Amino acid sequence: MKALLLTITTLMMSLSAWSFQNVPNLQTSLQVMAKTTGLNWKAGDYANYNLNMGFIKGTNNTSVREVTKNGIWMIQDMDLGFMGKQKMEALIDQNTGEIKELIVNGEKQDVPEPGNMEIISAEESSVTVPAGTFEAIYVKIKNNDDGSISQIWINPELIPLNGSAKSISPSQFGDVTMELTAYGHGN
């Protein structure tokens, strides 16, 4: 289980991204997961999160809208209260992890180049979030482009899509904490 978790950890961080600016990390992570374990997502899979950025609170609901012959449509709906809402739709090639199409707030976007991340530590742990207490792997990930360190507690065997129960990531607004509130598996 540890080997599996370590190979998909980069996916976990990026799927819990809170804005369009994190798409390069999403691209990297999807490619890693496609090569190591495959993207075996199903329509209806979902993971919902509370977001806390200090004075900004919100939600992030991520789901698989549909699986087609062209790929998997992943949807991420974010509500940041007074900061507004954002909807990101990504068509992902399930064989390569490549983002083939990206739509943010109804407007097609160019897909950014992949990010540059590395795992700096991983250990068994547990974490309690609104959705419950989970056995997890606690991972620290370094963004080699800016030197920032993110933390994530993952259990991809239980939690669909990104496997993330909790994450703490630096941002221009300070640390962003995401905690799982609900999850479920599709058909």
N, C-alpha and C positions, 0 to 999 in steps of 0.2 A: 504494500500500500504506500509506503514512504516514497519509493521510486516513482510511482504513478503521480503522487501528489507533487513531488518536486518538479516533474516535467511539465505539469500544467499550471504551476503557480503563476507564471507570467500572465497567463490568461486571466487568472482570478483578479489580479490588480486592475487590469485594463477594463474588464467587463463591469467593474464597479466604478468606472469613470463617471464623473459628474458633469462633464461638459464636452463639447465638440473638440476642445483643445487636447483632450486625451486620446483622440482617435489613433495617433501614431503608435501608442502603446497597445491599443486594442488590436491593430493590424499585426504587430509582432506576436502578440500572445495567441491570436487565432491561428497563425501559421505554425507556431510551436505545438499547439494542441492537435491540429489536424495531422501533423506528422507523427506525433507520439501516440495519441489515443483515439483520434478521430473525433469528429463533431457529430455525436449521436443524439442530437437534440430532436425533440418532437414538438409539433404544434401544440400549444397550450402549456408548455413548460413555463414556469414563472418564478421570479424571486423579487420580493418587494423589500424596500429599505427605508429607514428614517435617515435623514442627513442632518448633521449638526456642524455648522461652520461658525460657532460662536453666536454672534447676533443674528445669523441667518439660519433658519431651520426649514426643512423641507422633506420631500419624499422622492424616491427613485424607484420606479416600477419597471422591471425588465422582463420581457417575455418573447416567446417565439410565436409570431403571428401565423406563419405557414412554412411548410417545407415543399418546395417545388422542384421541377427538373433542373431549374437554373440555380438553385441554392436555397439557403435558409434565410428567411426574413426575421431578423431580430429587431425588436422595438424597445426603445428606452424612453419612458415618459418621466420627466422631472418637473417637480413643482417646488420652486424656491420662494414661495410666499410673495412678499413685496418685490423680490428680484425677478419674478416672472416665471414662465413655464418654458420648457424646451422639449421637443419631441425629436428623437433621432431614430431613423430607420436605416438599417444596414442589410444589404443582400450579401450573404457570405457563401463562398464556395465551400461546401462541406468536405471536399477532397484536399484542398490546398490551404484553407483558412483565409484566402484572399478576400478582402472586401471588394466586391464587384461594383456596388452602387451604394451611395451614401446620400441620404436626404435628411436635412435638418430644418425643422419648422416648415416643412413643405417645399423647401428649395433644394434642388440637387447641388451637391458639393463635390469638389475634387477630393479624391481620397489621398490623404497625406502619406508620406513615406513611413515605413515602420520605425518604431522607437528603439532605443538602445538600453536595455535593462539587464541586470544580473542579480541572482539570488546571493545574498551574503550570509544568511543563516536560516536554519529551519529546525524546529524541534516539536515534539508532541506536546499538546497542551489541551486545555478545555476553555470554553468561553461561554458566558451567559449573555444573551441578548433578548429583546422582546419576544422572539419566536421560540425561545427555550435555551437549554444548555446543550452544547455540542462538544463532542470530542473532536479535536481539530489538529491541524498542523499550523503552528505559528511561524510565519515567514517574514523576514526582513528583505526588502528588495531595493536595490540602488538604481536610480536613473543615472546612467553614465553621461548623459548629455548635460545635466545640471547638478549632479551630486546629491540630489535629495534622496531621502530614505523613506520608504513607505512600509507599513506593517499590515499583515492580513492574517486572519484565522480562517482556514478553509477545510471543508469536508465535501469534496465533489461526489463522493459516493452517495450522499444523502441529499444535499442541496443542489437542485438543478441549475443548469447554465454555468454559472461561474463558481459555484461551490462556496462562495464567500459567506461566512456568518458575520464577520466584522472586519472593517478596514479603517486604517488611519493613514491619511495621505496629506502631504503638504500642498498648499495652494497659495495663490496670491492673496487670499483672504485669511490665511492661517490654516491650521490643521482642519481637515474635513474628516469627520467620523461618520461611517455608515454602519448601521446595525440592522440585521435581518428582522423583519416583522412578520413575514408570511412567505410560504413557498409551496409549490405543487408541481406535479408531473402531468403532462398532457397524455394524449392517446398513444 
